[in-house]
Amino acid sequence: MFRNHQVTVVIPAYNEEETIQRVVEDFLQAPWVDEVLVVDNNCADATAERALAAGARVIAESEPGYGKALMAGMRAAEGEMIILTEADGSFQAHDVEKLLAYLLDAGMVCGTRTTRQLVQQAANMGRLLRWGNVFMAKYLELLWFIPHAPRFTDVGCTYRALWKETFQKIEPALHRKGPAFSPAMMCEALMKGFRVIEIPVHYYPRLGGESKHSASFWKVCKTAWGMFKAITSKRFLGR
């Protein structure tokens, strides 16, 4: 619990049996976390069993997609404050307090992995990925400069915090299934008048497996194009 608010950590998972137990245990050890909720997004391995064994609550989401898994998790979250993170160990629990502290003054707090001093050696943040995220963030920032004047450097960071009330207000307009869900959330929160801020977080190498969205040049390009379309669509078409 943080300042008398219950806290739920939501972890979307697709075949993460190598890493999920260590990730769940890490977040459950944080004194501010009341619940770790793992969303089994059609896992064909032992992800769900290992998450349960580590102390998580596990729910299932049969419709595939990162965005769909996160939506299911946020709907089911019991906490008033929600932390979104990854199942691969690239983010760790010692940044939770920082995210929650800033959330007291915002509707959503997004992490950024573009502070070099916090990106650990061998983390999945090469030059193409880093500058691609910076470009998309500045594009989003430009489109919403009036009236919000936001400051962003990383639209793809999936470590973030938001109030459950924020999610409930933006939920009807969230339709993206893949990694474009992350910038779409930011856009929709701005459109609804919420303060969205960004803070640096630590970024670590994956504990196992490979990224579903940035393991190759073509995957990075596909992800970037999806994000560009999502940001443009939100600004000019409102959807």
C-alpha positions as CSV (number, residue, x, y, z in Angstrom):
1,M,0.0,0.0,0.0
2,F,1.3,3.5,-0.9
3,R,-0.1,6.5,1.0
4,N,-3.2,4.5,1.9
5,H,-3.8,3.4,-1.7
6,Q,-3.7,-0.2,-2.7
7,V,-1.2,-1.1,-5.5
8,T,-1.5,-3.8,-8.2
9,V,1.3,-4.8,-10.5
10,V,0.0,-6.1,-13.8
11,I,2.3,-8.3,-15.9
12,P,1.2,-9.5,-19.3
13,A,2.8,-12.8,-20.2
14,Y,3.1,-15.0,-23.3
15,N,5.4,-18.0,-22.8
16,E,7.6,-16.5,-20.1
17,E,8.2,-19.6,-18.0
18,E,12.0,-18.9,-17.8
19,T,11.5,-15.5,-16.1
20,I,8.1,-15.1,-14.6
21,Q,8.8,-16.6,-11.2
22,R,11.7,-14.3,-10.5
23,V,9.8,-11.2,-11.7
24,V,6.8,-12.0,-9.6
25,E,8.9,-12.6,-6.5
26,D,10.8,-9.3,-7.1
27,F,7.7,-7.2,-7.2
28,L,6.0,-9.0,-4.3
29,Q,9.0,-8.1,-2.1
30,A,8.4,-4.4,-2.7
31,P,6.7,-3.1,0.5
32,W,4.2,-0.9,-1.5
33,V,2.8,-3.7,-3.6
34,D,-0.4,-5.4,-2.5
35,E,-1.0,-7.6,-5.5
36,V,0.9,-9.0,-8.5
37,L,-1.5,-10.0,-11.3
38,V,-0.2,-12.0,-14.2
39,V,-2.3,-12.2,-17.4
40,D,-1.8,-15.5,-19.2
41,N,-2.2,-14.5,-22.8
42,N,-2.5,-18.0,-24.4
43,C,0.7,-19.4,-22.9
44,A,1.6,-22.8,-24.1
45,D,4.2,-23.4,-21.4
46,A,4.3,-23.4,-17.6
47,T,4.1,-19.6,-17.2
48,A,0.8,-19.6,-15.3
49,E,1.8,-22.4,-13.0
50,R,5.1,-20.8,-12.1
51,A,3.4,-17.4,-11.5
52,L,1.0,-19.0,-9.1
53,A,3.7,-20.8,-7.3
54,A,5.5,-17.5,-6.8
55,G,2.5,-15.9,-5.3
56,A,0.8,-14.0,-8.1
57,R,-2.9,-14.0,-9.0
58,V,-3.3,-15.3,-12.5
59,I,-6.1,-14.6,-15.0
60,A,-6.5,-15.6,-18.6
61,E,-7.0,-13.5,-21.7
62,S,-7.7,-15.6,-24.8
63,E,-7.6,-12.8,-27.3
64,P,-4.0,-12.4,-28.3
65,G,-2.0,-9.2,-28.1
66,Y,0.0,-7.1,-25.6
67,G,-2.8,-4.5,-25.5
68,K,-5.5,-7.0,-24.9
69,A,-3.6,-8.6,-22.0
70,L,-3.0,-5.3,-20.4
71,M,-6.6,-4.3,-20.7
72,A,-7.7,-7.5,-19.0
73,G,-5.2,-7.0,-16.2
74,M,-6.2,-3.4,-15.5
75,R,-9.9,-4.4,-15.5
76,A,-9.2,-7.1,-13.0
77,A,-6.8,-5.1,-10.8
78,E,-8.0,-4.6,-7.2
79,G,-5.6,-1.7,-6.5
80,E,-6.4,2.0,-7.0
81,M,-2.9,2.5,-8.3
82,I,-1.7,0.2,-11.1
83,I,1.9,-0.5,-12.2
84,L,2.4,-2.0,-15.7
85,T,5.6,-3.9,-16.3
86,E,7.2,-6.8,-18.3
87,A,7.5,-10.5,-17.6
88,D,11.1,-10.7,-18.8
89,G,12.9,-9.0,-15.9
90,S,13.9,-5.9,-17.9
91,F,12.3,-3.8,-15.2
92,Q,12.7,-4.2,-11.5
93,A,10.7,-3.4,-8.4
94,H,13.1,-0.8,-6.9
95,D,11.6,1.8,-9.3
96,V,8.1,1.2,-8.0
97,E,8.2,3.8,-5.2
98,K,9.4,6.5,-7.6
99,L,6.6,5.8,-10.1
100,L,4.0,5.9,-7.3
101,A,5.4,9.1,-5.8
102,Y,5.0,10.9,-9.1
103,L,1.6,9.4,-9.7
104,L,0.3,11.4,-6.7
105,D,0.5,14.4,-9.0
106,A,-0.5,12.9,-12.3
107,G,-3.0,10.7,-14.1
108,M,-0.2,8.6,-15.6
109,V,3.5,8.2,-15.1
110,C,5.6,6.7,-17.9
111,G,9.1,5.4,-17.6
112,T,11.8,6.3,-20.1
113,R,14.8,4.1,-21.0
114,T,16.7,6.8,-22.8
115,T,18.8,7.9,-19.8
116,R,22.0,6.1,-20.6
117,Q,23.3,6.0,-17.0
118,L,20.2,3.8,-16.1
119,V,20.4,1.4,-19.1
120,Q,22.5,-1.6,-18.0
121,Q,25.1,-3.2,-20.2
122,A,23.5,-5.8,-22.6
123,A,20.0,-4.4,-22.2
124,N,17.9,-4.4,-25.4
125,M,18.4,-0.7,-26.2
126,G,20.6,-0.3,-29.2
127,R,21.0,2.9,-31.2
128,L,18.1,2.2,-33.6
129,L,15.7,1.3,-30.9
130,R,16.7,4.3,-28.7
131,W,16.5,6.9,-31.3
132,G,13.4,5.4,-32.8
133,N,11.6,5.8,-29.5
134,V,13.0,9.4,-29.1
135,F,11.7,10.3,-32.6
136,M,8.2,8.9,-31.9
137,A,8.1,10.6,-28.5
138,K,9.0,13.9,-30.0
139,Y,6.4,13.4,-32.7
140,L,3.8,12.8,-30.1
141,E,5.0,15.7,-28.1
142,L,4.7,18.0,-31.1
143,L,1.2,16.9,-31.9
144,W,0.0,17.6,-28.4
145,F,2.2,20.6,-27.6
146,I,-1.0,22.7,-27.7
147,P,-2.6,22.7,-25.2
148,H,-0.7,20.2,-23.1
149,A,3.0,20.9,-23.7
150,P,4.1,17.4,-22.7
151,R,7.8,16.3,-22.5
152,F,8.5,12.7,-23.7
153,T,11.6,10.8,-24.8
154,D,10.3,7.2,-25.0
155,V,6.8,6.1,-26.1
156,G,7.7,2.4,-26.0
157,C,8.6,2.0,-22.4
158,T,6.2,-0.4,-20.9
159,Y,7.0,0.3,-17.3
160,R,4.5,2.9,-16.1
161,A,1.9,3.7,-13.5
162,L,-1.6,5.0,-13.6
163,W,-4.7,5.3,-11.4
164,K,-7.4,2.8,-12.0
165,E,-9.7,5.8,-12.4
166,T,-7.5,7.0,-15.3
167,F,-7.8,3.6,-17.0
168,Q,-11.6,3.5,-16.6
169,K,-11.9,6.8,-18.3
170,I,-9.7,6.0,-21.2
171,E,-10.6,2.3,-21.6
172,P,-13.5,2.8,-24.1
173,A,-11.1,4.4,-26.6
174,L,-8.3,1.8,-26.3
175,H,-8.4,-0.6,-29.2
176,R,-4.7,-1.3,-30.2
177,K,-3.6,-4.9,-29.6
178,G,0.1,-4.8,-30.1
179,P,3.0,-2.5,-28.9
180,A,1.2,0.6,-30.3
181,F,-1.0,0.2,-27.3
182,S,1.6,2.0,-25.2
183,P,1.6,5.4,-27.1
184,A,-2.1,5.1,-27.7
185,M,-2.6,5.1,-23.9
186,M,-0.5,8.2,-23.6
187,C,-2.4,10.0,-26.3
188,E,-5.8,9.0,-24.9
189,A,-4.9,10.2,-21.4
190,L,-3.8,13.6,-22.8
191,M,-7.1,13.8,-24.8
192,K,-9.1,13.2,-21.6
193,G,-7.2,16.0,-19.9
194,F,-5.0,13.9,-17.6
195,R,-1.5,15.0,-16.7
196,V,1.0,12.5,-18.2
197,I,4.6,12.8,-17.1
198,E,7.8,10.8,-17.8
199,I,10.6,9.8,-15.4
200,P,13.8,7.8,-15.9
201,V,13.7,4.1,-14.9
202,H,16.4,1.4,-14.8
203,Y,16.5,-0.9,-17.8
204,Y,18.1,-4.4,-17.6
205,P,18.9,-7.3,-19.9
206,R,16.1,-9.8,-20.3
207,L,16.4,-12.8,-17.9
208,G,15.6,-15.1,-20.7
209,G,13.9,-15.5,-24.2
210,E,13.8,-12.7,-26.8
211,S,11.6,-9.7,-27.4
212,K,8.5,-10.3,-29.4
213,H,8.6,-6.8,-30.9
214,S,12.3,-5.7,-31.1
215,A,14.4,-8.8,-31.7
216,S,15.3,-7.8,-35.3
217,F,15.5,-4.8,-37.5
218,W,12.2,-5.7,-39.2
219,K,10.4,-6.1,-36.0
220,V,11.6,-2.7,-34.8
221,C,10.5,-1.1,-38.1
222,K,7.1,-2.9,-37.9
223,T,6.6,-1.7,-34.3
224,A,7.7,1.9,-35.1
225,W,5.2,2.0,-38.0
226,G,2.4,0.8,-35.8
227,M,3.2,3.4,-33.2
228,F,3.3,6.2,-35.8
229,K,-0.1,5.2,-37.1
230,A,-1.5,5.0,-33.6
231,I,-0.3,8.5,-32.6
232,T,-1.4,10.1,-35.9
233,S,-4.8,8.4,-35.8
234,K,-5.4,9.6,-32.2
235,R,-4.4,13.2,-33.0
236,F,-6.2,13.7,-36.3
237,L,-9.0,11.2,-36.2
238,G,-9.6,10.9,-32.5
239,R,-9.4,7.1,-32.5
